[in-house]
Every structure is written in C-alpha cells, then in structure tokens.
C-alpha cells in the first residue's frame, strides 16, 4: 500500500452534491487500489462503504449483532465475517491475510463518553449496548480494539469516537489510549472532524485516531477540507414528490393529529 495516496472524494467523482448519490451497483465501476481493510464494530457498514467507494477492499468485518451481520453480509459480502465480541478475536485462529492488513478500522461503542450521556457514572460498568447482546464494559472495548491491532500489526489503524473523549475527565482516558498505541509501536494523531466540513448537512463532530506503524516512518498527516457547508434545503432540493398512493399511505391519522402537538411541549 502506498501511504502517500492522493486519492480523495474528488478522484472517484464523489466531491460534488450532484455526485453524492450512489448505489451498491456503482462499486463495480470504482477503480480498485491495492489496499486491504478489516473493520470492527462494523454495524451496517457505513465506514466500510467509505473505503469501498474509494477503491479499497474490505476483506473482513466483525460485530456482535446477528441482525447487523445479516444486513452487512447481504450488501457488502466480505470474504470473512466474525460474529463475536472483539475480545474473542485476540485468541481465535484467524486467516493469514489478516496479519498483512493495510488498515484496521473500528468505532468502539462510545455512549459512555458522550457529552450527552452519564459519562463517568458508567465507566467500567457492565452494560448492554443493545438488548439481546452480551453485556460488555463499553469503556474497555477501545483497549480490546488496540490489543487486536497489537496482534495483527496493520500498517494503519483508524478509530472513530465521540467528541466527549477529549473533554473533561475523559482526556485522561484518551491519554491512556495514546500511551497504549505508542507501546504497541504506532505513531497516533488525533483529529476533531466536523461532518459539515465534509459536505454532510449536519454539524456532527467526531474524534478520529489515525495511527501509523512506526517502522514505516511516514510524515505526519494533515487534513484540509474544502467543502462548503450544506443546509437542509439544499440537501433536500432533489427529493421527488410523493405519489398519490404514497400521500394516502402517509396521511396523518386522527391519533397522529391528537398526539403530535403534545410532543412539542
């Protein structure tokens, strides 16, 4: 993999509002590059689509939710899928190609660090991330992810999380993450990225940990966004009118009309 890649959204025709529409079938025409990715906490495959739309090959995915697995496999068809807690991957026999990854990607569940959540009160506490799943200590999952990186030794590790990780007491936790990445041989940078700067009609800030294996001796990464902020009106200006059948199916019921105003108070 060439870590000095200059490919970006514009290179694959995704940089303007007119070209942001895409379908799974479009992946067949995306120019491929020699870059293999494994994604963890993969959910429905949002980050995976970002990689695939830029020509990367997502060879493996991991999540604990059977429903998400069904959607992910149907739409993205990875060569390998591991339905298990990420911690199990630390001792499980894995395909050899996963020990030669270009990128290990993951977004460990982050509700315990959200500014809007309970934060410190639930750090270190067993919790269901979703009903029907095994209990996990959500604040430990980031370190399970780093331990997987230590085992697989990919060239690059990319992790995403909430802004709350760099606010208040959570800064100490983030310092521990950086220390652990350093211990396993990675140079890690942190970026706070606003989705609005990336052409998304939403002011949503997320923290990205971008880590490169030390032996590669690569220059520091610099981010530069040139997208104009997009408002709701511009984002929705190409929505089609509802058909008569759709208007009938979505017409407010007497119950809707009775209770909807009460949600405004």
N, C-alpha and C positions, 0 to 999 in steps of 0.2 A: 504493500500500500504506500502511495506517495502522500506523506503527511503535509505536503505543501500544496494540497489540492486547491485549485482556484474555482472549482465548480460551486455554483450557488444557485439560488432560485431562478435567476435570470438565465443561466446556462441551459436550463431544461424547460424554459418557457413558462415559468410559474410566477413571474415577478409583477405582473400587472393584474388589475382586478378582472380584466376580460379573460385571463387565462387561469384563474383560480378554480374554475370548475374542472373536475376530473372524475374519472370512473375507474374502477378496478381494471377494466379492459385497456385503459391507457398505459398501464405498466408494461405492456408488450412493446410499446414503441419508445420507452425511455432508454437512452444509451446506457449500457452497463459499464461499471468500473470494477476493478478487482479489489473489492473491499467487503470483508465478511463481518457480519454483526450478529451478536446474541443479545436479546432483550429480556430483561427480567421484570417482574411485576407488570407483565405485558398488557393485561386487561383486554380491551377490544382492539388494540393495535394502532393507536394514534401515532405514537413515536415511530413505530415500525413503518407506517405509511410514509412518514417524512424521509426515512432512509431510502425506502424503495423508490419514491418519486425522484430521488437524486441518483438512482442507479446502483445503490448498494444492494448486496444480497443478505437478507436476514435469514440466517441458517438455523437459528434456534430461538425458542421462546419459553418462558416459564411463568406460571401463575398458579394460584391455589383454587381458583374459581372454575368449576366444571362448565358453568354456563358461558363464561368468557372464553374458555377453551374452545367450545363449540363454534362460537362466532369467529374467533381468531383463525382457527384451522380452516373453516369454510372459506373465508375471504382471503387469507394470506398464505395458506398452505406451506408452512415451514417444513424443512427437512426433519427437524427434531422439535418435539414439544414435551415439556416436563410439567406434569400436573402434580405439584407438591410444594410444600414450604421451601423457600430458597435454602434454608439451612440443610435440607437433605441433600442438596447438590454438592455439599462440601465433602461428603463421604461416598456418594454414589459413583459407580463406574460411568464415565462419560465418553462420548465419541472423541477420537483423536483430533478431529478438526477443530474442536472447541478449545484446544490448547494452542491454537495458532490463529486466534481471532485478531482482527484489526480493531474492533470496537466492542466493548461490553457496555451495554446501556441499561439503565434502571431508574425508576422513580419510586423509591420506597414509600409506602403509605405515610402521609405526613400530617394527619389530623392532629396529632399530639403537639405539633409545633405551630399550628395555625394561630395567627393573632386573634382570630375569632373564637378559638376553642378554649378548653380548660387548661391547656399548656402544662405547667409544672405539676398540677394536681394528678395528672395521669401518666407522667413519665415513669417508666419502669413497671407499669401495671398491665397485667394480662387483659386483653381486650379483643372482642370480636371486631374485625374490620368490617365484616358483613355477616349477617345472620346465616347460619348453616356452615360457616367455615370454622376451622380450628382457632382456638384462642392463640394470640401472639402478643409479645411485648413489642408494640409498634416502634418504640424508641430504640429497640435493639436491631431492627431489621436493616438499618443502614450499615451496621457493622457486619451483619451476615453478608450483605452485598459486597463489602470491601474484602471480606475473607474469601469470597468466591473469586474476586479479582486477584487476590494473592495466589489462589490455586491455578487459575487459568492463565495469568500473566498476559493479557491482551496488550496490544500496542497503546490503545487509548481506552480510558474509562470515562463515561459521561453519566452523570446523575443529576436529576432534577428534583427540586423540592420547593416548599413554600418560603415566602419572604421572611416568615417568622423565625426561620433558623438563624438569621443574622440580626435578630432583635432581642434585647434584654438578656435574660439568663441563658437563653438558647445559644448565645455566642460561645459560651464555654463548651457546649456540646459540639458545635461546629469546629472549634479548635481541636477537639479530640479526633474528629473525623480527618482533619488535615494532617494531624500527627500520625494517624494510622496509615493514611495514604503514603506519607513520607517513609514510614517504617517498611512498607512492602515495595518501595522502590519507584514511587511516582511523584512527579512534579505536578502539583494541583493548583489551578487557578479558580477563583470564584467570580461569577458574573451575575448581576441582578438584571434580568431582562424583562422589559415590558412588552407584552404581546402587541400592544398598539403600535410599537415601533417596527413590528414585523409584518404590518399590513393586516392585522386582525382587528375587527371592530369591537374591541373590548380592552379596557385598561386593566390588565391582569399581570401582576408581577410575579416572577418565579426566579428562584436561585438555581444556577447551573454550576456544577462542579465539573471542570474539564481537566482531566489528568492524563499526562503523557509519561510513558515509561522512561525512566532516567537514562537508560543506555542508548536511547535514540537521539539524545542531545539536540532536541528541536528548539527553535526560538519560541518566545512567549507568544501566546495567541492574543490578537487584538480584534475586537468586534466593532463593526461600523454598520449602522442601519440607515438606509436612505428612503425607506417607505414613508409616505405621508399617512397621517392618522386618518382613519375612515370612520365616519359616523354611521349610525343605524340607517338613516335614509339612503345613503349611498350603497350600503351593504345590501339593502333590500330592494333596490330600484329595478332589479330584473326579475322579481318574483312574478309568476304568472297569476292571472285572475282565476279564482275558483270557478269550476264548472257549476252548472245548476244543481247537479247531483251532489257535489261537494258542499255547496251552500246549504242544501237541505239537510245533509248529514251532520253538519257542524252548527246548525242553528241552535241558539240558546234555548234550553228548556225552561219551563216555569220554575223549576227548582234552582236552575242556574241563576235566573233573574232574581230570585228571592235571596239567595245566599251570597252571591258575588259581591254586592255592595258592602256586606258586613266584613269582608276581608280587607277593606280599605282602611278600617279604623285602627 
